[in-house]
Amino acid sequence: MGSFKELNVIIKGDVDGSVEALSDSLQKLSTNEILVNVIHKGVGQINESDIVLAEASDAIVIAFNVRPSMQASKLAENAGIEIKMYSIIYTAIEEIKSAMEGMMEPSVQEKIIANVVIREVFKFDKATVAGCFVLDGKIRRDSKIRLIRDGIVIYPTGEGAVAELGSLKRFKDDAKEVLNGMECGLTIKNYNDIKAGDVVEAYELEEIKRTL
């Protein structure tokens, strides 16, 4: 019993089905040496109370197709709470399993490179154009993206789905990239249901070492 350990986990997701599936799968990873303990699970954006609970119980937060509020993100950073973000259940399960087994081999994971808030929406016959402001990071024309509304990923949906920009402009000119603090215009390829207040999250894939 002296070597027995617990891995406390908080799960937040976009829908009940994903949360329950992830919770059941992670708990089944428990072994005689390590217990995976889901101390809280729920649907919706990660909030400050989730982070407070994670700090009090020494837990990691697993986010499936959801993101933390700005206040929760700052609180987590200050408290040293890790928020692991996933869009594929299988990836979350495999990473937790590998970490439990001490298999810290390099893995391809997502790195968020920019958050862009949509301030205005302009509808034309052939496209819906978003007037945006880059909140942080740097968005590139070839970035993979997600559209987030009220902390929940609304496009693309489905495991492994990928979305891309249709265009990226600075004023009237095409742009390869737009930096933090700048305004830009963009369209999302094959998608027009965008609203003011939505956030475009840009990300890239990188090889990093798995950790908890």
C-alpha positions in Angstrom: 0.0 0.0 0.0 3.0 2.3 0.5 3.5 2.6 -3.3 -0.2 2.9 -4.1 -1.0 6.1 -5.9 -4.1 8.1 -7.1 -4.5 10.1 -10.2 -7.3 12.6 -9.6 -9.0 13.9 -12.7 -11.6 16.6 -13.5 -13.4 16.1 -16.9 -15.3 18.9 -18.7 -16.7 18.3 -22.2 -19.1 19.6 -24.8 -21.8 17.0 -24.5 -22.8 14.4 -21.9 -22.0 11.4 -24.1 -18.4 12.4 -24.5 -18.0 13.2 -20.8 -19.4 9.8 -19.8 -17.4 7.9 -22.4 -14.2 9.6 -21.3 -14.9 9.1 -17.6 -15.7 5.4 -18.0 -12.7 4.8 -20.1 -10.2 6.6 -17.8 -11.5 4.8 -14.7 -11.0 1.5 -16.5 -7.3 2.3 -16.7 -7.0 1.9 -12.9 -4.5 -0.8 -11.8 -3.4 -2.3 -8.5 -0.8 0.4 -8.2 -2.6 3.5 -9.6 -6.3 4.5 -9.1 -7.8 6.9 -11.7 -10.2 8.9 -9.7 -12.7 11.1 -11.5 -13.6 13.6 -8.8 -15.8 15.8 -11.0 -17.3 15.7 -14.4 -19.6 18.1 -16.3 -20.6 19.7 -19.5 -19.6 23.3 -20.5 -16.8 25.7 -20.2 -14.1 25.2 -17.6 -14.8 27.7 -14.8 -13.0 29.0 -11.7 -14.6 26.5 -9.4 -13.2 23.7 -11.5 -9.7 25.1 -11.0 -10.2 25.6 -7.3 -11.3 22.0 -7.0 -8.3 20.8 -9.0 -5.9 22.7 -6.8 -7.5 21.4 -3.6 -7.5 17.8 -4.8 -4.2 17.9 -6.7 -6.0 17.0 -9.9 -5.4 17.5 -13.6 -8.2 19.0 -15.7 -9.1 17.2 -18.9 -11.0 19.4 -21.5 -12.8 17.7 -24.3 -13.9 20.1 -27.0 -14.2 22.9 -24.4 -11.9 25.7 -23.2 -11.4 27.5 -19.9 -12.8 31.0 -19.3 -10.3 33.8 -19.2 -10.5 34.0 -15.4 -10.2 30.2 -15.0 -7.1 30.1 -17.3 -5.4 32.8 -15.3 -6.2 31.0 -12.1 -4.9 27.7 -13.4 -1.7 29.3 -14.6 -1.1 31.0 -11.2 -1.9 27.8 -9.3 0.2 25.5 -11.6 -2.9 23.5 -12.6 -2.5 21.6 -15.8 -5.4 21.7 -18.3 -5.1 18.9 -20.9 -7.1 19.7 -24.1 -8.3 17.0 -26.4 -10.7 16.6 -29.3 -10.2 12.8 -29.7 -11.2 10.5 -26.9 -8.8 7.8 -28.0 -5.9 10.3 -27.7 -6.8 11.3 -24.2 -7.0 7.7 -23.1 -3.8 6.6 -24.7 -1.9 9.6 -23.3 -3.1 9.1 -19.7 -2.4 5.3 -20.0 1.1 5.9 -21.3 1.9 8.5 -18.6 0.7 6.0 -16.0 3.0 3.3 -17.4 5.9 5.7 -17.4 6.1 5.6 -21.2 7.2 9.1 -21.8 8.0 8.7 -25.5 7.7 11.7 -27.9 4.2 12.2 -29.2 2.6 14.5 -31.7 0.2 16.9 -29.9 -1.5 20.2 -30.5 -0.1 23.5 -29.6 -2.4 26.5 -29.6 -0.7 29.4 -31.4 -3.4 32.1 -31.5 -6.8 33.1 -30.3 -8.7 35.5 -32.5 -12.0 37.1 -31.5 -14.7 37.9 -34.1 -16.0 41.4 -33.7 -18.1 41.9 -36.8 -19.7 39.6 -39.4 -20.3 40.5 -43.0 -22.5 38.3 -45.1 -22.0 38.3 -48.9 -23.4 36.1 -51.6 -20.5 33.7 -51.8 -18.9 34.0 -48.3 -19.3 35.1 -44.7 -16.4 37.3 -43.7 -15.4 37.9 -40.0 -13.8 41.1 -38.9 -11.4 40.0 -36.2 -8.8 41.0 -33.6 -5.9 38.8 -32.6 -6.0 38.4 -28.8 -2.8 36.5 -28.5 -0.2 34.6 -30.5 0.0 34.6 -34.3 -2.5 33.2 -36.8 -1.3 32.0 -40.1 -3.0 31.5 -43.4 -2.3 27.7 -43.3 -3.3 27.3 -39.6 -5.6 24.5 -38.5 -8.5 26.2 -36.6 -11.5 25.7 -34.4 -14.5 27.9 -33.9 -15.4 28.4 -30.2 -18.6 29.8 -28.9 -19.1 30.4 -25.1 -16.2 28.1 -24.4 -17.4 25.2 -26.5 -16.0 24.0 -29.8 -18.8 24.2 -32.3 -16.8 23.6 -35.5 -15.4 21.3 -36.6 -17.3 18.6 -34.6 -16.5 14.9 -34.6 -13.3 13.1 -33.6 -10.3 14.0 -35.7 -12.2 16.6 -37.7 -10.0 19.5 -39.1 -11.0 23.0 -40.2 -9.1 25.5 -42.2 -9.2 29.1 -43.1 -10.7 30.1 -46.5 -8.9 33.4 -46.5 -6.9 35.7 -44.2 -6.5 39.4 -44.9 -5.0 42.6 -43.5 -7.3 45.3 -44.8 -7.8 44.3 -48.5 -4.6 42.4 -48.9 -4.0 38.7 -48.5 -1.9 37.9 -45.5 0.4 35.0 -44.6 0.1 35.7 -40.9 -1.4 38.3 -38.5 0.2 39.1 -35.2 -1.1 39.7 -31.6 -2.9 43.0 -31.3 -3.7 43.4 -35.0 -7.0 43.4 -36.8 -7.7 41.1 -39.7 -10.5 39.6 -41.9 -11.0 35.9 -42.4 -13.3 33.3 -43.7 -13.6 29.7 -42.6 -13.5 27.1 -45.4 -16.9 25.5 -46.0 -18.5 27.1 -42.9 -20.5 30.3 -42.5 -22.3 30.1 -39.2 -20.1 32.6 -37.4 -21.2 35.3 -34.9 -19.7 38.3 -33.2 -18.0 37.1 -30.0 -17.0 33.8 -31.3 -13.3 32.9 -31.0 -11.2 31.3 -33.7 -8.5 29.1 -32.1 -5.5 28.4 -34.3 -3.2 25.5 -33.6 -0.4 23.4 -35.0 1.0 19.9 -34.3 4.3 19.5 -32.6 6.3 16.6 -31.2 6.5 16.9 -27.5 7.1 14.6 -24.5 4.1 13.2 -22.7 3.6 14.4 -19.2 0.9 14.6 -16.7 
